[in-house]
Amino acid sequence: MSELFPAPPRSVAVLKLSALGDLCHTLPVVRTLQRAWPQARFTWIIGRAEAQFLGQIHDIEFVEFDKRAGMAAYRAVRTALRDRQIELLLHMQFAWRASLIAATLRAPVKLGYDRERALDLQWLFTTHRIEPAPREHVMDALFGFARRLGVERRDYRWDIPLPEAARQYAAHHIPDGVPALIISPCSSHVPRNWHAAGYAAVGDHAAQALGLEVLICGGRTPLEQRMGAEIAARMRAPCTNLVGRDTLLGFYATLARARVLVTPDSGPAHMATSLGVPVVGLYAATNPARSGPYFSRDLCVDRFDAAARRYLGRAAAELPWRTKIERPGVMDLIEPDAVIAKLEAALGRARALNPEAVPAAAPGALPSAR
C-alpha cells in the first residue's frame, strides 16, 4: 500500500467521461485496482454515450453524465452519489467538465495528474497527484494512478460483456474460421484520416494476395458514409461495407472476430487492443509513441517524425510530448506499400499480442481469442 491508504479503501470513484479510446486505456487500470482491493466498491462516472460501451460490466457501478442536460447533469451525479462515502476519487480526465464534477463530490482523497500534465488547471480540483513521468504513453500515464497507490503489478484485462444480438451480428459478417481484415478508416479528427485510394489498395492486396475477407466499418456521419462508399467503389476485389449499419457493441463483437484492423489514430485502435487484435495504425498527424495501439506500436506506419520535419522544421524528439500535426495533407506521407508491409507482419504474429490482453471468459463476456 501507499502512504495515502495504509489499508485498502472501501469505496472508489473513477472520473473518466470519455472518449472510447481513453476508456479502453482506463479500464485495465480499474481492473488492476479491483484485483488489488477485492473488497472495494468501484463506481465509474462516465459519459452517457460511452456508457453504452462499458455500462453492462457487472462488477463496476456506472453513473452516467449527460452533457446535453447542462447543469442538471451535475446535479444528477451529485444526487446519485449523495449518500455514498467515497474514500478515493480518481480524477483521470483533465477537462473543465470533469473538474466541475470533482468539485461537487466529497472525498478525503482526490487523486489527479501531476502539475505538468494537469491541463485546464485540474490540479486545483485534487488533493493529491500522481508522480511526474514525462513522455509516457497515455495508458502508462493512467497506470501512474495505480503506482501512486502502491499497486505495481498490472492487470491487462477488459472483460466487456456483449449482448447476444451483437454476437450474432458479428458471426453473420465474420463466420467462424474466416480470416478477416477490418478497415475502420475515419477518426473524428479529420486531418488524421488517410485517403480512400490508399485504403482501397490495401484492401485489394488483403483480398487478392492474402486471402482475407475485407470489411469496412464506421459510424453514421456523412464523412464516414462517403469514405466507406468511396473505398468500396475503388476496390477491385469484393468487400463488405458496414459503415453506418452496426451498433457500437455490434462493431466491437465484429472486431473481436477479425484477424487484423487497419485504422488511423482513433477509438477502434484501442478497442482492438482490448481484444488482443493486431492493429496496423496509420500515424503522421499524431505520435504513436504517445497514443498508438498499446500492444501494436511496432505495427504502426509511423510518419510523425517526417511530418514534424516537413511542417514544423524540427525532429519529433524535439517537440512537446502532446504535439499534434493535424495539417492538410499530412497523412499523404503514408505510402500504401508501407501499410501492406505492416499488414503482412501483423498476420505473422499470434492472435493475442499479450496473454493478459485477451478478455477472460466471464458471463456475457467475449471468449478467449480464437
C-alpha positions in Angstrom: 0.0 0.0 0.0 1.0 3.7 -0.2 1.0 6.4 2.4 -2.4 7.6 1.0 -4.1 4.3 2.1 -2.4 2.1 4.7 -5.4 -0.2 4.3 -7.4 -0.6 1.0 -10.2 1.9 0.5 -13.7 0.5 0.6 -15.3 3.0 -1.9 -13.5 4.2 -5.0 -15.0 6.6 -7.6 -13.5 6.8 -11.1 -14.0 10.1 -13.0 -13.4 9.4 -16.7 -16.2 10.6 -19.0 -14.8 9.9 -22.5 -13.7 9.0 -25.1 -13.8 5.4 -26.3 -10.1 5.1 -26.7 -9.4 6.6 -23.3 -12.0 4.3 -21.7 -10.1 1.4 -23.2 -6.9 2.8 -21.6 -8.6 3.3 -18.3 -10.4 0.0 -17.8 -7.3 -2.1 -17.2 -6.2 0.4 -14.5 -9.5 -0.1 -12.8 -9.2 -3.9 -13.2 -5.7 -3.7 -11.6 -7.1 -1.9 -8.6 -10.0 -4.3 -8.3 -7.7 -7.2 -8.1 -5.5 -5.5 -5.5 -8.6 -4.3 -3.5 -11.2 -7.1 -3.9 -13.5 -5.7 -1.2 -13.7 -2.2 -2.6 -16.8 -0.9 -4.4 -15.9 0.8 -7.7 -18.2 3.5 -9.1 -17.4 5.0 -12.5 -18.7 8.4 -13.6 -19.0 8.1 -17.3 -20.4 9.9 -20.3 -23.9 8.8 -21.4 -22.8 7.7 -24.9 -19.7 5.9 -23.5 -21.9 4.0 -21.0 -23.4 2.1 -23.9 -19.9 0.5 -24.3 -19.0 -0.3 -20.7 -22.3 0.0 -18.9 -23.0 -3.7 -18.8 -19.9 -4.6 -16.8 -21.4 -6.2 -13.7 -18.7 -5.6 -11.1 -18.5 -1.8 -11.6 -21.3 0.7 -10.9 -21.7 3.3 -13.6 -23.2 6.7 -13.0 -24.0 8.4 -16.3 -23.2 12.1 -17.0 -25.3 13.5 -19.9 -23.5 16.7 -21.0 -26.5 17.7 -23.1 -28.5 18.2 -19.9 -26.4 21.2 -18.8 -26.3 21.9 -15.1 -28.9 19.2 -14.4 -26.3 16.7 -15.3 -24.0 17.8 -12.5 -26.9 17.7 -10.0 -27.8 14.2 -11.2 -24.3 12.9 -10.5 -24.3 14.6 -7.1 -27.7 13.1 -6.2 -26.7 9.6 -7.3 -23.7 9.7 -5.0 -25.1 11.9 -2.2 -25.3 9.1 0.3 -22.0 7.5 -0.7 -19.0 7.7 1.5 -16.3 7.9 -1.2 -12.9 7.4 0.2 -10.9 7.9 -3.1 -11.8 9.8 -6.2 -9.6 9.0 -9.2 -9.8 12.3 -11.2 -8.4 10.8 -14.5 -9.6 13.4 -17.0 -8.2 16.9 -17.4 -11.2 18.8 -18.7 -13.3 21.6 -17.1 -16.4 19.4 -17.2 -14.8 16.6 -15.3 -13.3 19.0 -12.8 -16.6 20.6 -12.1 -17.9 17.2 -11.3 -15.0 16.6 -9.0 -15.8 19.8 -7.2 -19.3 18.6 -6.4 -18.1 15.3 -4.8 -16.9 14.8 -1.3 -13.9 12.5 -0.8 -10.9 12.9 1.5 -8.5 11.9 -1.3 -9.0 13.3 -4.8 -6.1 11.9 -6.9 -5.2 13.7 -10.2 -2.4 14.2 -12.6 0.9 15.8 -11.7 1.1 19.6 -12.1 2.8 19.5 -15.5 0.2 17.2 -17.1 -2.8 18.6 -15.2 -4.3 20.6 -18.1 -7.2 23.0 -17.6 -6.0 23.7 -14.0 -7.0 20.2 -13.0 -4.6 20.4 -10.0 -7.0 22.9 -8.4 -9.6 20.2 -8.0 -7.4 17.5 -6.5 -5.9 16.9 -3.1 -3.1 14.6 -4.3 -1.2 14.0 -7.5 0.5 11.1 -9.3 4.3 11.2 -9.8 5.6 13.2 -12.8 6.6 10.9 -15.7 7.4 12.8 -18.9 6.8 11.3 -22.4 4.7 8.3 -21.4 2.1 6.5 -23.5 -1.5 7.5 -22.5 -2.1 4.1 -20.9 1.2 4.2 -18.9 0.2 7.7 -17.6 -3.1 6.3 -16.4 -1.3 3.4 -14.7 0.5 6.1 -12.8 -2.6 6.3 -10.6 -2.1 2.7 -9.6 1.6 3.3 -8.9 0.8 6.3 -6.7 -1.5 4.0 -4.7 1.2 1.4 -4.2 -0.1 -1.1 -6.8 2.6 -2.1 -9.2 1.5 -5.3 -10.9 -0.7 -4.5 -13.9 -3.8 -6.5 -15.0 -4.3 -6.1 -18.7 -7.9 -7.2 -18.5 -11.1 -5.8 -20.0 -13.9 -8.3 -19.9 -16.5 -6.1 -21.6 -19.8 -8.0 -21.9 -21.7 -8.3 -25.1 -25.4 -8.9 -25.8 -26.3 -12.0 -27.8 -27.6 -9.8 -30.6 -24.2 -8.3 -31.1 -22.6 -11.7 -31.1 -25.0 -12.9 -33.8 -24.4 -9.8 -35.9 -20.7 -10.4 -35.7 -20.9 -14.1 -36.5 -23.1 -13.3 -39.6 -20.5 -11.0 -41.0 -17.4 -12.9 -40.0 -18.3 -16.6 -39.7 -16.1 -19.0 -37.7 -12.8 -19.8 -39.5 -13.0 -16.9 -41.9 -9.9 -14.7 -41.7 -10.9 -11.1 -42.0 -9.4 -7.6 -42.2 -11.4 -4.7 -40.8 -10.7 -1.3 -42.2 -12.0 1.5 -39.9 -11.0 4.5 -42.0 -12.1 7.5 -40.1 -11.1 9.4 -36.9 -13.4 12.1 -35.6 -10.3 14.4 -36.2 -10.5 14.7 -40.0 -6.7 15.6 -40.5 -5.8 12.2 -39.1 -7.6 10.4 -41.8 -5.9 8.7 -44.7 -7.2 8.7 -48.3 -9.7 6.3 -49.9 -7.3 5.3 -52.6 -4.7 4.1 -50.1 -7.3 2.1 -48.1 -8.6 0.5 -51.4 -5.1 -0.5 -52.4 -4.5 -2.2 -49.0 -7.9 -3.8 -49.2 -7.3 -5.2 -52.7 -3.9 -6.7 -51.6 -5.5 -8.2 -48.5 -8.2 -9.9 -50.5 -6.3 -10.9 -53.6 -2.8 -11.8 -52.2 -3.5 -12.6 -48.6 -6.9 -14.3 -48.8 -8.6 -12.1 -46.3 -12.3 -11.1 -46.3 -12.4 -7.2 -46.2 -14.9 -5.3 -44.1 -15.2 -1.5 -44.0 -16.7 -0.3 -40.7 -17.6 3.1 -39.3 -20.2 5.3 -37.9 -23.2 7.2 -39.3 -21.7 10.6 -40.0 -21.8 11.8 -43.6 -17.9 11.8 -43.7 -17.8 8.2 -42.7 -20.5 7.2 -45.1 -18.7 8.9 -48.0 -15.4 7.4 -47.1 -16.8 3.9 -46.9 -18.6 4.2 -50.2 -15.5 5.6 -51.9 -13.2 2.8 -50.6 -15.7 0.2 -51.7 -16.1 1.8 -55.2 -12.3 1.9 -55.7 -11.6 -1.7 -54.7 -11.4 -4.2 -57.4 -11.9 -7.1 -55.0 -15.2 -7.8 -53.2 -15.6 -6.2 -49.8 -18.4 -5.7 -47.3 -19.3 -2.1 -46.5 -20.8 -2.0 -43.0 -20.4 1.8 -42.4 -23.3 3.1 -40.5 -25.0 -0.3 -40.2 -23.9 -1.6 -36.9 -24.2 -0.6 -33.2 -21.2 0.2 -31.1 -21.4 -3.2 -29.4 -22.1 -4.9 -32.8 -18.9 -3.3 -34.1 -17.0 -4.4 -31.0 -18.2 -8.0 -31.4 -17.3 -8.0 -35.1 -13.8 -6.6 -34.3 -13.3 -9.4 -31.8 -13.6 -11.9 -34.7 -11.2 -10.0 -37.1 -7.7 -11.1 -37.8 -6.3 -7.6 -38.0 -7.5 -3.9 -38.0 -6.2 -1.1 -40.2 -7.1 2.4 -38.8 -5.8 5.9 -38.1 -5.4 7.3 -34.6 -9.0 6.6 -33.4 -11.1 4.8 -30.8 -11.2 1.5 -32.7 -7.4 1.1 -32.5 -7.7 0.9 -28.7 -10.9 -1.2 -28.8 -8.9 -3.7 -30.9 -6.1 -3.6 -28.4 -8.6 -4.6 -25.6 -9.4 -7.7 -27.7 -5.8 -8.7 -28.5 -6.4 -7.9 -32.2 -3.3 -6.7 -34.0 -3.6 -3.1 -35.2 -1.9 -1.5 -38.2 -2.1 2.1 -37.1 -1.7 5.0 -39.5 0.2 7.8 -37.8 1.5 11.1 -39.2 -0.7 13.7 -37.6 -0.1 12.2 -34.1 2.7 10.3 -32.3 2.1 6.6 -31.9 4.6 6.5 -29.1 2.1 8.5 -27.1 -1.3 7.4 -28.4 -0.7 4.4 -30.6 -2.4 1.0 -30.1 -0.6 -0.2 -27.0 0.4 -3.7 -28.0 0.8 -2.9 -31.7 3.1 0.1 -31.8 5.6 -1.8 -33.8 2.9 -2.4 -36.4 2.2 1.3 -36.9 3.2 3.1 -40.0 4.9 6.0 -38.2 5.5 9.1 -40.2 5.2 11.5 -37.3 8.9 12.4 -37.4 8.7 13.1 -41.1 5.7 15.3 -40.5 7.5 17.2 -37.8 10.4 17.9 -40.0 8.3 18.9 -43.0 5.7 21.0 -41.3 7.5 22.2 -38.1 11.1 22.1 -39.2 12.1 20.1 -36.1 12.6 16.4 -35.3 9.7 14.8 -33.4 12.0 14.2 -30.4 12.4 18.0 -30.0 8.7 18.7 -29.8 6.5 18.9 -26.7 5.0 15.5 -26.0 1.4 16.4 -26.7 2.2 18.0 -30.1 -0.2 17.1 -32.9 0.5 18.0 -36.6 -3.1 18.0 -37.9 -2.3 19.7 -41.1 -4.0 19.2 -44.5 -2.1 16.6 -46.5 -0.1 15.3 -43.6 -1.4 11.7 -43.9 -0.2 11.7 -47.5 3.2 10.9 -46.1 1.9 7.3 -45.5 2.5 5.0 -48.5 0.2 2.1 -49.4 3.3 -0.2 -49.7 4.3 0.6 -46.1 0.8 -0.2 -44.8 0.8 -3.5 -46.8 4.2 -4.5 -45.3 2.8 -3.9 -41.8 -0.3 -5.8 -42.6 1.7 -8.8 -43.6 3.8 -8.5 -40.4 0.6 -8.4 -38.4 -0.6 -11.7 -39.9 2.6 -13.3 -39.0 2.2 -12.9 -35.2 0.0 -14.6 -32.7 -3.6 -13.6 -32.4 -3.3 -12.4 -28.8 -0.5 -9.8 -28.6 -0.3 -10.2 -24.8 -1.8 -13.2 -22.9 -3.4 -10.8 -20.4 -4.8 -8.5 -23.1 -7.5 -11.0 -24.2 -10.7 -10.7 -22.2 -11.1 -13.6 -19.8 -14.1 -15.8 -20.0 -17.0 -14.5 -17.9 -20.8 -14.5 -18.1 -21.6 -12.4 -21.1 -18.0 -11.5 -21.8 -16.1 -12.2 -25.0 -14.5 -15.6 -25.2 -10.7 -16.1 -25.4 -9.2 -15.3 -28.8 -9.8 -17.9 -31.4 
